[in-house]
Structures are given as structure tokens and as C-alpha cells.
Amino acid sequence: MIFSVSAALLDTLVLRVVEERDSYGYEISQTLRDNLGISESTLYPVLRRLQRDDCLEVYDVEYSGRNRRYYKITDKGRSQLQLYMGEWLDYKGRIDAILFGGKGK
């Protein structure tokens, strides 16, 4: 992809993926990689930051003799996601207005 993904947009995407269902890191990274080409090495600092900011909680589940760390969105994370999504719609509308004219598509 030619366009870079900002930190705020990456936070938004991670929160949205985890909002749908609790997920472990590799699963989240595969969703983002398949859709946007984002690597695991990019994802894990984002997960740690969102956890530190109380937007995500973690818990471990045993799987094949190992623990998988699952991420769960918090109430603060949901609020942050709603803020980000509103900002995204505004930003997208402004970009669309420039690219496509009028009020955007």
C-alpha cells in the first residue's frame, strides 16, 4: 500500500478488531497484515501502548500446552474507538471532498 498508516489510525483499527471479539496478537496481526500489510513488529508496541493506556485488558488462555495472550477492549477503549471513528469520518469526508469534489462520497 502506498499510503502510510498513522499511529492514531492503527490504534483505531486494533481497537475495532478487538471490539468484534477478544483476539490474540497473532490473530490481530494477520487481520491487519491481510488487509493493510502491517507487520507483527509494528503491532506489538501498539498493543502494549493501548494496554498501558487502559484501552485494552489482557488475559491468558492455554492452547496446545502454551499460553496465548488475549486482548479485550475496555470501556475506555470503546470510548476512544468511538472518538477515533468520528474523527475518521470527518477526515475521510474532507479528503473525499478534495479528491471527488462536493461533500465527498
C-alpha positions in Angstrom: 0.0 0.0 0.0 1.4 3.4 -1.0 -0.3 5.4 1.9 1.2 5.1 5.4 -1.0 4.3 8.4 -0.7 6.8 11.3 -0.4 5.8 14.9 -4.0 7.0 15.6 -5.4 5.1 12.7 -3.5 2.0 13.7 -5.0 2.3 17.3 -8.4 2.7 15.7 -8.0 -0.4 13.6 -6.7 -2.5 16.5 -9.5 -1.4 18.8 -12.1 -2.2 16.2 -10.7 -5.7 15.6 -10.7 -6.4 19.3 -14.1 -4.9 19.7 -15.6 -7.5 17.4 -14.2 -10.3 19.7 -11.3 -10.9 22.1 -8.2 -11.8 20.0 -4.6 -12.8 20.5 -1.8 -10.9 19.0 -1.0 -13.1 16.0 -4.7 -13.2 15.0 -4.9 -9.4 15.2 -1.6 -9.1 13.2 -2.9 -11.4 10.5 -6.1 -9.4 10.1 -4.1 -6.2 9.7 -1.5 -7.8 7.5 -4.0 -9.3 5.2 -5.9 -6.0 4.8 -3.1 -3.4 5.0 0.2 -5.2 5.0 1.0 -4.2 8.6 3.7 -6.4 10.2 3.7 -8.1 13.7 6.7 -6.0 14.7 4.5 -2.9 14.1 1.6 -4.3 16.0 3.0 -5.4 19.4 4.1 -1.9 20.5 0.6 -0.7 19.7 -1.0 -3.4 21.8 1.3 -2.6 24.7 0.5 1.2 24.4 -3.2 0.5 24.3 -2.9 -1.7 27.3 -0.9 0.9 29.2 -3.5 3.5 28.3 -6.2 1.2 29.8 -7.9 0.8 26.4 -7.2 -3.0 26.4 -7.0 -5.7 29.0 -5.1 -8.9 28.6 -5.7 -12.4 29.8 -4.0 -15.7 29.1 -5.6 -18.9 27.7 -3.8 -22.2 27.5 -3.6 -23.5 23.9 -1.7 -26.6 22.9 0.4 -26.5 26.1 1.2 -22.8 25.8 -0.4 -19.6 26.9 -2.0 -17.3 24.4 -2.3 -13.7 25.4 -5.8 -12.4 24.5 -6.7 -8.7 24.3 -10.1 -7.4 25.3 -11.4 -3.9 24.8 -12.2 -1.9 27.9 -14.9 0.7 28.4 -12.2 3.4 28.0 -11.1 1.6 24.7 -14.7 1.7 23.4 -15.0 5.4 24.2 -11.7 6.0 22.5 -12.8 3.9 19.5 -16.0 6.0 19.1 -13.9 9.2 19.2 -11.5 7.9 16.6 -14.3 6.7 14.3 -16.0 10.1 14.4 -12.7 11.8 13.6 -12.1 9.3 10.8 -15.4 10.0 9.2 -14.7 13.8 9.4 -11.2 13.3 7.9 -12.4 11.0 5.2 -15.1 13.4 4.2 -12.6 16.2 3.9 -10.3 14.1 1.8 -13.1 12.8 -0.4 -14.3 16.4 -1.0 -10.9 17.3 -2.3 -10.5 14.1 -4.4 -14.0 13.7 -5.7 -15.5 17.2 -5.3 -18.6 18.2 -3.5 -19.2 16.9 0.0 -17.4 13.6 -0.6 -18.7 10.2 -1.4 
